[in-house]
Amino acid sequence: MKSSVTCASCKACCCRLEVMLMSEDDVPAHLTAEDRSGVRTMARLDDGWCAALDRETLLCRIYDRRPQICRDYEMGGSECLAERAAIGI
């Protein structure tokens, strides 16, 4: 039986996913990127992780300003569990 996902057991798997930003998202500009077609996303560093992720704590450094898609992502939901399974957690 799998244990439930909690903040204590989360490995920030979702912070490796591409996050497209909506016009109403209030993310600091230095943490965003824009592709050739003008789509804004959360920037990712060379290691593939979201630029807003604190690597020491695995917590979001802009939690109160995180994009809506991050707010809607359900910890322990089907997408979360699929990402965890993909990396073997």
Protein Blocks (a to p, Z undefined) as FASTA:
>chain_A
ZZdddfklpghlmmmpccdddfklccdfklcccdfkopacddddfkopafklcfklopaf
klmmgcfklmmpcghiaklmmmmmmnoZZ
